[in-house]
């Protein structure tokens, strides 16, 4: 009998880089892009790669199918409960923390394109991005307390900064799906568009960001993050360092020259 070769499994993460924009598409649509180890490993590696690539000047994170990401793959998690060496703490330190650090600190802007529900760590990943453009069919849910867990992937840091401590505790302690419309009113998402317009809207935003002064964008990200844990004198000193860095950049020179010539600047990202 002739055996039919096994069909290779689709890649859990699709990475597309075109004209300075890197699209990272979570690709487990049948599992609502829940995070198994293969996807988490791929996402850590891809984020580090695009973060270090000077040719990439904007990163977009999105999902395939009807979900953005519903967080941890609970089927895989249940299997791991029988392994005394495997705990949620290990995947937090090995996967979730590096993913959020990469999303939050890379020296370029990051956009979350919320094509559907973002729950648990998936919501946390979206909150770590600079912009969250949501389909009108999207929703956000912290989810953690619903399965008797604390929060991870930076939710305790990003959520209070977006909505305030009281509302953050409400959303964390009493999980519910927040519609896209409510999410924009709360400040959880930047913009809501019809589902069929999501890709075009995000592409336009990413194009604007990729064509912009990448070093300045990255420095602004760093300044805002630093100020969250610093007093005013330290934040001012850090701003001065970043101003010196960007003030010596070719992009700054291009911007000044273009302003004087009453032209539109062309940035190289350096």
C-alpha positions in Angstrom: 0.0 0.0 0.0 1.3 3.4 -0.9 1.3 5.8 2.0 0.3 9.4 1.5 2.8 11.8 3.0 1.6 13.7 6.0 0.4 17.2 5.2 2.7 19.6 7.0 1.1 21.7 9.7 0.7 25.3 8.8 3.1 27.7 10.5 1.7 29.0 13.8 3.0 32.4 12.9 3.1 34.1 9.6 5.7 36.9 9.2 5.5 39.2 6.2 7.9 42.1 5.7 7.3 44.6 2.9 8.5 48.2 2.5 9.5 48.6 6.1 6.4 47.1 7.6 6.5 43.7 9.4 3.1 42.0 9.7 3.1 39.2 12.4 0.0 37.1 12.0 -1.0 34.6 14.7 -2.0 31.6 12.6 -4.0 29.1 14.7 -7.5 30.2 13.5 -9.2 26.9 14.5 -8.0 27.4 18.0 -8.8 31.2 18.0 -5.1 31.8 18.0 -4.6 30.5 21.5 -1.0 30.4 22.5 0.6 26.9 22.5 4.3 26.5 22.9 5.0 26.5 19.1 3.3 29.8 18.6 4.9 31.3 21.7 8.4 30.2 20.7 7.8 31.6 17.1 6.5 34.9 18.4 9.4 35.5 20.8 11.9 34.8 18.0 10.0 36.9 15.4 9.6 39.9 17.6 13.3 39.9 18.5 14.2 39.6 14.8 12.0 42.4 13.5 12.9 44.5 16.5 16.6 44.3 15.7 16.1 44.7 11.9 16.8 48.3 10.8 14.9 47.7 7.6 11.7 47.2 9.7 10.3 50.5 10.7 6.8 49.5 11.9 5.5 46.3 13.3 1.9 45.1 13.1 0.5 42.2 15.3 -2.8 40.6 14.2 -4.6 37.3 14.1 -6.0 35.1 11.3 -9.6 34.0 11.4 -12.2 35.3 13.8 -10.0 36.0 16.8 -7.0 38.2 17.6 -5.8 35.9 20.4 -7.6 34.3 23.3 -4.6 33.8 25.4 -3.1 30.5 26.7 -4.0 27.3 25.0 -5.8 25.7 27.9 -5.8 22.2 26.3 -2.0 22.3 26.3 -2.0 23.8 29.7 -4.2 20.9 31.1 -1.7 18.4 29.7 1.1 20.2 31.3 -0.5 20.1 34.8 0.7 16.5 35.1 4.3 17.6 34.6 5.9 18.7 37.8 8.6 20.6 36.0 6.1 22.6 33.9 4.2 25.5 35.5 2.5 28.7 34.4 5.4 30.5 35.9 7.8 29.0 33.4 5.8 30.0 30.4 5.4 33.5 31.9 9.1 34.0 32.3 10.1 32.1 29.1 7.4 33.4 26.7 5.0 36.0 27.9 7.4 38.4 29.6 9.9 38.4 26.6 7.0 38.9 24.2 5.7 41.9 26.1 9.2 43.4 26.6 9.8 43.1 22.9 6.5 44.7 22.0 6.9 47.5 24.5 10.6 48.4 24.1 11.6 47.9 20.5 12.9 51.1 19.0 10.1 51.4 16.5 6.3 51.8 16.7 4.0 48.8 17.1 0.3 48.5 16.1 -2.2 45.8 17.2 -4.8 45.1 14.5 -7.7 43.6 16.5 -9.6 41.5 14.0 -11.6 39.7 16.7 -11.6 38.9 20.4 -8.5 39.6 22.4 -8.5 37.8 25.8 -6.1 37.0 28.6 -2.5 37.3 27.4 -3.9 38.2 23.9 -5.5 41.3 25.4 -2.2 42.0 27.3 -0.2 41.8 24.1 -2.5 44.3 22.5 -2.2 46.7 25.4 1.6 46.6 25.1 1.4 48.1 21.6 1.3 51.8 20.8 -1.9 51.7 18.8 -4.8 49.3 18.8 -7.1 49.5 15.8 -10.1 47.3 16.3 -12.7 45.8 14.0 -16.2 46.6 15.1 -16.5 42.8 15.7 -13.6 42.8 18.2 -13.9 42.5 21.9 -11.5 42.6 24.9 -11.6 40.4 28.0 -9.0 40.1 30.7 -10.2 36.5 31.4 -7.6 35.6 34.1 -9.8 35.6 37.1 -12.4 33.6 35.2 -10.1 30.6 35.4 -8.8 31.5 38.9 -5.5 33.0 37.8 -3.7 36.2 38.5 -2.9 38.4 35.5 0.2 38.3 33.4 1.9 39.7 30.2 1.9 43.2 31.7 -1.8 43.6 32.3 -1.1 44.9 35.9 1.1 47.6 34.4 -0.6 48.7 31.2 -4.2 48.4 32.1 -4.1 50.9 35.1 -2.2 53.3 32.9 -4.8 53.3 30.3 -8.0 53.3 32.3 -6.9 54.1 35.9 -6.5 51.7 38.9 -10.2 51.4 39.9 -11.4 50.5 36.4 -8.5 48.2 35.9 -9.3 46.2 39.0 -13.0 46.1 37.9 -12.0 44.6 34.5 -9.5 42.2 36.1 -11.6 41.0 39.1 -14.9 40.8 37.1 -13.9 39.7 33.6 -16.3 40.5 30.8 -16.1 41.0 27.1 -15.8 44.8 26.4 -17.1 45.6 23.0 -15.0 47.6 20.5 -17.3 50.6 20.9 -17.0 50.6 24.7 -13.3 49.9 24.5 -12.6 53.0 22.5 -14.6 55.1 25.0 -12.6 53.6 27.8 -9.3 54.3 26.0 -8.5 50.6 25.6 -8.3 51.0 21.8 -7.3 53.8 19.5 -9.9 53.5 16.8 -12.7 51.2 15.7 -13.4 50.6 12.0 -15.8 48.2 10.1 -14.4 44.7 9.9 -14.0 44.9 6.1 -11.9 48.1 6.5 -9.5 46.9 9.2 -6.7 45.8 7.0 -6.8 49.0 4.9 -7.0 51.2 8.0 -4.1 49.5 9.7 -2.0 49.4 6.5 -2.5 53.2 6.1 -1.5 53.8 9.7 1.5 51.5 9.5 2.6 53.2 6.3 2.5 56.6 7.9 4.6 55.3 10.9 7.1 53.4 8.7 7.7 56.6 6.6 8.2 58.6 9.8 11.3 59.4 12.0 11.8 55.9 13.4 14.6 56.9 15.9 12.4 59.7 17.2 9.4 57.4 17.6 11.5 54.8 19.4 12.9 57.5 21.7 9.5 58.8 22.5 8.4 55.2 23.5 11.4 54.9 25.8 10.8 58.3 27.4 7.2 57.5 28.1 8.1 54.1 29.6 10.9 55.5 31.7 8.8 58.3 33.1 6.3 55.7 34.5 8.9 54.8 37.2 10.9 57.9 37.6 10.5 61.2 39.4 10.4 64.5 37.4 14.1 65.3 37.6 15.1 61.8 36.4 12.5 62.0 33.6 13.8 65.4 32.5 17.4 64.0 32.5 16.4 61.1 30.4 14.5 63.4 28.0 17.7 65.4 27.6 19.7 62.3 26.7 17.1 61.3 24.1 16.9 64.8 22.8 20.7 64.8 22.3 20.4 61.5 20.5 17.7 62.5 18.1 19.1 66.0 17.7 22.1 64.5 16.1 20.2 62.2 13.8 20.0 62.5 10.0 16.2 62.5 10.3 16.3 65.6 12.4 18.5 67.3 9.8 16.2 66.2 7.0 13.2 67.6 8.9 14.8 71.0 9.5 16.0 71.3 6.0 12.6 70.4 4.6 10.9 72.9 7.0 13.1 75.7 5.7 12.6 74.7 2.1 8.8 74.3 2.7 9.0 70.7 1.5 7.9 67.4 3.0 10.8 65.6 4.7 12.0 62.1 3.6 13.1 60.1 6.6 15.6 57.2 6.6 14.8 56.1 10.1 18.3 57.0 11.4 
